[in-house]
């Protein structure tokens, strides 16, 4: 039995990782907006109500299906590293990795510009419309999520004594707010209001979007970021204060780009992903490997099903580690990685037992390489705010680990337009709030290697490879079918793969597919400091058949049972068979919701 119904409407659908964002997005349809306006409004609300998972200082890939042009595009909201960010500069500070917190890993904040470009080029409404709900929640308040409250509780000493801008924003008399308390961010509300004022001082919807972008990247926002980074010593993962490298000039020289997606046919469906500056192509590599297996005949949740998907993931993600990076700065052999002959050779490596090797391939005959991995931590989990500083993801380390990373929003309208994005970065646990603006910067730079010669090596003006990875799918007749994504860091393209396979290979409805048993492997190093991995691991939600677990262990997998319904928060929208729209949202965490009109 489903925990939630699959929702169907006739005008528009929004599904996101917070109910307030989904509701705000659908309100744009009542104003005459389309799916693109709805997604933008929802995304700005997510920046306010999920500050532990994303913010205006973060990053985003936005995937767009424009029905009028019958085309799929990607808006890149992943900003590059600063011009001063060189390997030698970090080495001069005594570092062999980019810190996971503070100001040193800050990139150009790409998320604001990306959403404004979407509104300008694809939407119908103006800047004031799409920012109004976010301003309202920042000004008048919203109920603080339990996970956000738990993060703030751990970080009280850091916010009170070191990151004082964060303390001014999130502490009350030096104490952490409780879950459910009404949380406000009046400084962020003022920032958004000033952007709206500068945008609406000019005439024309598109000109207003340009004015909003100018206010952020060359105006008062850029000036505040430049001054804060240049003048502020910030305690970070190194254990000492450091100033950052980001400047107003870095912001002024960047604008979001619109790019072609990467795509692959899977059982008659065309699947689209962002390029190798994200981890998106790893989804396609997994599909290419799995296309040679009859998953449906294996039986959903069987040992054969889980083993085959997990072993395919290990191979695809190993290629990600060796070959993915910013294609504007490095030669990524993407065609070779997706070549059917290459895939067939890789598929032959999937045996009856669990592999413990990290096995990247040789596309186009090229030899793979990545820097030596750090020693893996052992012993009990270190707790407290100092441990949090050394942890690249916004995962609070305490007796009960509170995980967090990313958000998701997707929208579809009756015209067949679809959009999906996974906004992230600018986490409250990873960098201090800039007092004049009400938000922190992102720390995506931590993903880059401080070693020459790798596709993801750090370089000035280069995008660090991101884990963010939304998906759009067209049906075999070319019609729009699905737009979906999930939070989950490196696991995004495993949890969304589960959803897609559930739908295509096992014949589940979209809502059934988001609710079904989910699993992943942590065999490949995470993208974030300290790059942890467990070579034979399989993590599967409790509720899997005991016989499946026993057989996986017999094959050499180290199986861990996660809590029931605890892995991922897949959100999906798309057109339905009757000319309307649908929304599906995972019940996991009781936070993601779909809303339809």
N, C-alpha and C positions, 0 to 999 in steps of 0.2 A: 504494500500500500504506500502511495506517495505521501510524503510529509507535507507537500504543498501542491496545489494545482498548477498546471501549465496555463498561463494567462493568455487570452486571445482578445484582440480589439480590432477596431476598424480604421483608426486614424494613426496611432503611433504607439511605440513600446520603448521603454527604458528599463534596463536592468543594471544595477550597480551594487557595490559592496556596502552601501548604507542607504537605508530607507528614505532618509531626508533628501539625499541626492537624487534618488530615483523619482521621488515626488516632485522635486524642483525641476528636473528635466522634463517631465511630462507636462508641467505647467506651461512650457514654451509652446507646446502644440496649441493650447488655448489662445495664445497670442498670434497665431498664424505662422509659427516657426516650423522648421523641419527637423529631421533627425539630427542634423549637424548642430543646430542651435540647442536642441535638447541635451545632446552629449556635452556640449561646452558648459551649459548652465549646471548640469549635474557635476561635472568635473571641478568647477570652482567651489561648489558646496563641499565636495570631498576634501578640498584643501583646508576647509575650516573645521569640519566635523571629524575628520580622521587625521589630525596633525601629527600623530605618531607614525603615520604611514606615507604621507606625502605633503607637499606644500608648494607655494609659488616659487621657491628656490630650487625645485627639483627638475625632473626630466620626464619625457613621455614619447613613445611612438604612437601615432594615430593612423589607423588604417581606415580608408574611405572607399566605399562603393558609391559612385555618383551615377544614379540611374539615367539622368539626362544624357550623359556622355557614354554610358555603358562601359565604365572603366573603373579599375581599382588602382588607387595610389596610396603612398605612404607619406605622411607629414612627419619629418624628423624633428623631434623636440629634444634630442640628445645634444646638449651643448658640448663644445670641445674643452680641452685643457687650456689653461692660460698660456700666453706667449712666453712667460718666464718659467714655465714648468718643463725643465729639462732633467734628464737623468743625473747629470753632474750637479745640478742645484740640490736635488734631494740627497745625493751622496755626500755633498759638502756638509749636510746636517747630520751626518752619521747614520743615515737610513739605508736599509736594503729593501724596504717595501714602502709603498705609499701608505701613510697612516689611515686607519678606518674612521677616524673622527677628527673634529676640529675644522680648521680652515685650509690646511695644506691640500686636502683632496678635492677642494671645491672646483667645479667646472662652471662654465657659463650656464646660468639657469635657462633651460630651453623650454620649459613647460608653458610659460605664459605666452611666448611668441607663437608656439605651435597652435594653441587654442585660438589665439586671435587670427592666425592665418586661416584656420578652418572656418571661423565665423565670417571672415571677410570674403573668402573665395567660394564657399559652399553654402553658407547660411542665408537666412532671410531677415533675421532680426539684428539689432544693434548691440554695441558694447554694453550700454546701460541695461538692456533687457537681460543679457546672459549673466551679468554680474550682480543683479539685484538680489536674488535669493542668497548668494554667498555673503553679501554685505549685511543682509538682515540677520543671518545666523551669527556672524561675527559680532555684530553690534548688540543684539538682544539675547543671544545665548542659545545653547543647545545642550542636551543631556550628554555628559561626558561618558564615553564608552568605558567599560570595565578594564579593557586592556590598556587604554590610554592612562587611566587612573593608576594602574599597577606600575606602568613605566615611570610615571611622574614620581610615584612613591619611592622607588629605588633611587631616583636621580635627585632627590631633595638636596643632599649636601652639595652636589655639583652645581645645581641651579642656584642655590643660596649663596655659595661662597666663591664660585668661579664664573659660571655662565649666568651672570646677573640679569641679562636681558630675558633669558628663559625664565628666571625666577619671577621677574616682574609680570610675565605673561601667564605663567601656569601655577604659581604658588599663591597661597592665601595666608598672609601673616606668617610666612616661612614654612607653611605646612602644605602637604599635598591635598588636592580636592578629592572627594570620594566619588566612586562610580555613581553616575546618575545626577551628580550636581550640575547645575546650570553653569556652563563654561562660556566665557566671553573672550573676545580678542578685539577690543576697541581700536587698537593701533592698526591691526590688519584691516579693519573696516575703514579707517581713515585712508589707508593706502589705496584700497580699491576705490573709495569715493573720489579721491584726487585723480586717479587714472580716468574714471568716468567723466569728471569735470573737464579734464584736458581733452578727452576724446570728443565730448559733445560741444566743445567750443568751435568745432569746425563742422561744415555741412557735408551730408552724404554718408551713407552707411559704411562704404569701403574706406573713405577718408578718415572716418572716426576710428576704424580698426587700426589704420596706420598710425594715427595719433596716439592710440593706446600703446602700441608697440614702441613708439618713440619715447613716451613717458617712462617706459620700463627700461629700455636699453640705451637711451642717450639722455634721458631726463632725470627727474628727482630720484627714481629708484636706483638707477646706475650710480648716481652721485653718492647716495647713502651707502651702497655696497662698497664702492671704491674707498670711501673714508673709513668705514668700519674695518675692512680687511687690512688697510694700510696702517691703521693706528692702534689695533687691538691685538694684544698677546693673548692667545687662547690655549688653555690647557687641553691637550689632545692625547691620542693613543701613545705618544712617545713618553708620556709621564711628565712632560714639561711644557711650558707655554711656547707657542709658535705663532707667528703671523702668516697669513696666507699669501698667495701669489696672484689671485684674481684682481683685475683692475677694471675701471670703467671703460678703458680702451678695448679690453677683451669683449665686453658686452656690446660696445658700439660697432664692433667689426663683425658681429654674428647676426644672422637672420635664419629662421627655420627654412628648410628646403623641402620641396615636394619631389619624391623619388619614385622610381618604378619598383614594384614589389618583386620578390622571388616567388615562383609558383611551381606546382607539381600536380599532375593528375593522379588521383587515388580512387580507383574503382569508379571511374566516370565522374568524379567531382574534382573541380579545379580549386586547389588550396593555395592561398596567398599569405605570404609572411614578409616582415621587414627584412632588410639585407643583413649581411654578416657583421655590421656594426652592432647588431643585436644578436641574441642567440636564436632568432627566428628560424633560420635554415635548418637547425637541428630537428625541428618538428618535421620538416620535409624529408630529411635523411632517414628519420625513423619510419615514416610512411613508405619510403622507397624500399627499405629493408623488409617491412611487414607485408608489402604487396606480394611477396613471394610465398606467403603462408595463408592457409585457409583458417583464419582465426575463428570464424563463425562455427566451424565444425568442431573446434576444440572444446567449446562450451564455456560460457562466461564464468569467470572465477575459478577455472580449473588450473591445475599446476602447469599444464602445457601453455595455457593462455598467459599466465603471469610470467613464466620463465621466458617465453618467446619475446614478450614485450620488454622485459627487463634487460635481456641480453642484447636486444637491438638498441635500447637506450644507451647501454655502455659503449657500444661502438660509435654511435652517432655523437655522443657527448665527448668521447675521446678526440674525435675529429674537431669538435668545437674548440677544445683546449689547444690543439696544435695549429689550427688554421684560421680561426675567425679573428677579425679585427676591422678597423675602419678602412673600407676599400678606397677611400680618397688618399690614403697614406701608405697602403701596403697592397701587395698583389695577393688577393685571396682566390684560390683555385676553385671557385664556386661551381663552375660548369663541370669540372672534374669530379667534385664531391657528389654531384647529383647524376653523373653519367651512369646509365644502366649497367654497363660492363663493370665499372668500379663497384657499384652496389652489389652486383652478383658475387664478386670476389669477397666483399665484406660479409655478405649473408652466409657464405660458406664457413665463416669462422664461428657461427652460432652452433654450438654443440649440445650434447645432452646434459652437461654439467655446468655449474656456475663458474664463470671466468673471474679470476682475481687480478687480471692484468689490465693496465691502461694501454689500449692498443689503437692508436691513431693510424690511419692508412697513408698510402702513397699516391694521392691523386696526381695524374699527369706524370707519374714517375718521380715525383718530388719527395724528398725525405722529410718526415715530420720531426719537429723539435719543440720542446717547451722547457722553460727554466726548471731547475730542481725544485721539488716541492718542499715546503718547510716540515720540520718534525711535527708529528701529530701530538696534540696534548693528551695527557693521560691523567688518571686520578679523578677525584671528585670535581664537579663543576664549581669554578670560582664564582663567588657572588659579589654583589655590591656595585656601586657606581664606578669604581676604578676598573673593575672587570668589564663593565659596559663600555668604557672608553676604548678598550682594546678589541671590542667586538664590532666588526664592520656592519653587520645588519642590526636593525632595531629590534633585537631579541633580548629581552631583559633576563639576566641570569639570576635566578633565585630558586628557592626550593621547588616551586612550580614554574617552569620556564614559560614565559609569556612571549609567544612568537608574533612577529609582525614584519611586514616588508613593503607591501605594495597595495594598490587599489585597482579597481576595474570599473569601467563604464562602457556600455554598449547601447545603441539606439537604432531603431528601424522605423520608417514611416510608410504610409500607404502608397507613396510613389515608388517604393522599392529602394530608396536610399538606405544604406547601412553604414554604420561607423562603430569602431571599437578601439579602445585605448586602455593602456595599463599605466596610469600616472604613478610616479614614485619619486623618491628622493626628497631632500629637504626635511628629513625626519627630525623630530624634536629631540630624539635621543642621540643624534650623531653630530650636531653642530649647534652653536648658540644662536638664539633669536637675535636678530639685528634690532636694537631698541627702537629705531626710527621707523621701522617697516612692519614689525610684528611677525616676521617669519625667519627661519634659518636657511642657510645655503645647503646645497646637496653635497654628497661626498662620493660621487660615482668614480672619481679619479682613483680611488683605492683599488679598482679592478685592474688598472694598468700595471704591467711589469716594469720594474726598474732594471731591466736587462736588455741590451741591444739585440736586435735580430729576430725578435718574435713579432708576429702580426699585431699583437696587443701590447707591444712595448710603448712606454710613455714617450710622447713627443709633443712639442708646443703646437697648439691648434688642432690636435688630433682627438677624435672622439674615443673615449674608453669604451670597450665592448660592454654593452649593457645586457642584463638578463631579461629585460622587458620585451614581451612577445605576444601581441594580440594576433588574432587570426580571422580572416574572411574566407568564405567558401561560396563558390557558385555551383549550381547543379549541372547535370550532364547536358541540359539544354541551354546553358548559359545564364539562366535566371539567378538572381541573388538567393542564397539559401540560409547562411548562418554568419553571424558575427559574434565572436566569443573570446573570453580571456579569463584569467584568474590571477590573484596574488600568488606569491610563492617563490620568489627569488629564482634560483636555479631549477627549481622543481616545476615551474610554470609549464614548460613544454613536455612534462610527463603527465601532470594532472589534466591539462587540456587535451592531451593525446588520449587519455582514458575516456574522456567525455566524447571525443569525436569517434573513436572506435566503437564505443557503446552504441552510438547513434547509427553509424554506417554498417559495421560488421555484425552487431548483435541486435539491430532492429529496434532499439529503444526510442521512445519519444525524447524530445529535448529535455523535458523535466525529469523523466526517468533516468536519462543519461547523466544529468548533473548530480542526481541523488545516489546513483549506484556506487557499489564498493569501489574504493580508490586505493592505489598503491604507487610506490616509486622506489627507485634505488638511489642511495647516496654514494655509489661507487666511484663517482668522478669528483674531483676537487671542486669545492664551491668557488664561485667567482670572487667572494668577499674574504677579507681578512678574518681568520687566519687560514683560509683555504683547506678546510677539513674534508675528509672523505673516509669511507669505510668500504673496502673493495668488494666484499661479497654481500653487502646489505640488501635486504628487501624489507621495506616498511609497508605494511598493509593494515587497513582498518580492521579492528576486531569485528567479528561477524563472518569472516571468511571461513570456509569449511575446514574443520580440523584435518581432514585427509589431504587437503591442498597444502596446508602448512607442513605436514609431515613429509609429503613428497618433495616439496621445495627444499626442505632441510636435507633430505636424502641426496638431492642433486648438488648439495654443497652451498646453498644459499644460507646466509645468516638472517633469519626472519625475525623481525620485531613487530609485535602487534601494537598499533596505535589505538587510541580511543575510538569508539564507533563514530562515524561521521565527523572526522576531524581533519581531513586532508584536503585543502583547497577550498575555494569559494568561487566556482565557475559561474559566470554570468553569461547569458546568451540571449540574443534577439534575432528575429528574421521575419520574412514574409511567411504567412501560412497558406495552406492549400486552397482556402476559400477567398483569397484576395485581400485578406486582412493581415494582421501582424500578431506575433506571439512574443512572450517574454518568459524565460526560465531563469531561476536563481537558486543556487545551492542553499540548502537548509543549514549548512555547517556554520557554526558560530552564531546563528540566529540574527544575522546582521545584514546579509545581502538580500535584496528584494527587487522584484520586478513590478512595474506599474504600467498599465496600458490605458489608452484612450480609444 
